Amino acid sequence: MRKSGPPKGLISYLVLELLDERPRYGYEILGEITEISGGHWEPSYGSVYPILYKFEEKGVAERVERADEPDRKYFALTDAGREELGEKRREIGREAKDFGDVVLGFYHLYAALATDDRFAVDDTDGDWGFSERYSAWIVEQTIRHHERDFGEFERIEATPAEFHADAAETEPDSAESGDTDSAESEESEPASSGAAD
């Protein structure tokens, strides 16, 4: 169960990956993260720049001068930064459950605001509402994104306990047998900007 927002270290990890691609400035990084999230999440301006300055202080990133944009602070990854990125990839890789908890937790809250008699949200003035219609739209968008990124969606009839027990039994077997095709294809495809929306 998550007791806070996005998994710790997520923004730092995203910043490292984006700097590994090419030198960038803070506001550009904010825009990239927003695009990766399909426009549904934007970290605060005050969260990215302190990370960049901390990276610079630690030697993980360095400022690069651009003749065509002398007033803009570009940052590039150093060799130490690439080592840090390798560690962050492993760290974030261990937090898949936390990501799932964030997604499912907020959906459960959304559904509760729509259906639980303890809440009386007045959503008449908003672009969205807490209702079955908008709940269905959220689920529809999730399925569309799943099919865009992973292929045809298939319902899973297992209970959560059954699903996790089955995953614990089967995942090590597929890794040992060298069945890496699906993992490689997932890693090689860049994150989309939410075209299914």
URZICOR-V788014 format. One record per backbone hydrogen bond with DSSP energy under -1.0 kcal/mol. NH is the residue of the N-H (numbers start at 1). CO is the residue of the C=O. E is the energy in kcal/mol with one decimal. If there is no record, write none. Layout:
NH:CO:E  NH:CO:E
This chain:
10:7:-1.8  13:9:-2.3  14:10:-2.6  15:11:-2.6  16:12:-2.3  17:13:-2.5  18:14:-2.4  19:15:-2.4  20:16:-2.0  21:17:-1.1  22:18:-1.5  24:75:-2.0  29:25:-2.0  30:26:-2.2  31:27:-2.1  32:28:-2.2  33:29:-2.5  34:30:-2.2  35:31:-2.2  36:32:-2.7  37:33:-1.8  38:35:-1.9  39:34:-2.8  47:44:-1.8  49:45:-1.4  52:48:-2.2  53:49:-2.6  54:50:-2.3  55:51:-2.8  56:52:-2.3  57:53:-2.3  58:54:-2.2  60:55:-2.5  61:55:-1.3  62:76:-2.5  64:74:-2.1  72:69:-1.4  74:72:-1.1  75:24:-2.9  76:62:-2.8  78:60:-2.3  82:78:-1.7  83:79:-1.6  84:80:-2.3  85:81:-2.4  86:82:-1.8  87:83:-1.7  88:84:-2.5  89:85:-2.5  90:86:-1.4  91:87:-2.3  92:88:-3.1  93:89:-1.8  95:92:-1.9  99:95:-1.8  100:96:-2.2  101:97:-2.6  102:98:-2.1  103:99:-2.3  104:100:-2.8  105:101:-2.6  106:102:-2.2  107:103:-1.7  108:104:-2.7  109:105:-2.0  110:106:-2.4  111:107:-2.8  112:108:-2.3  113:109:-2.4  114:110:-1.2  115:111:-1.8  116:112:-2.8  119:116:-1.9  126:123:-1.1  131:129:-1.1  135:131:-2.3  136:132:-2.7  137:133:-1.6  138:134:-2.1  139:135:-2.3  140:136:-2.7  141:137:-2.5  142:138:-2.1  143:139:-2.4  144:140:-2.5  145:141:-2.5  146:142:-2.4  147:143:-2.7  148:144:-2.2  149:145:-2.4  150:146:-3.3  163:159:-3.0  164:160:-2.5  165:161:-2.1  166:162:-2.5  167:163:-2.5  168:164:-2.3  169:165:-1.4  170:166:-2.5  171:167:-2.3  174:170:-2.0  175:171:-1.8  176:172:-2.3  177:173:-2.0  179:174:-2.1  180:178:-1.9  184:180:-2.9  185:181:-2.3  186:182:-2.1  187:183:-2.1  188:184:-2.1  189:185:-1.2  197:194:-2.0
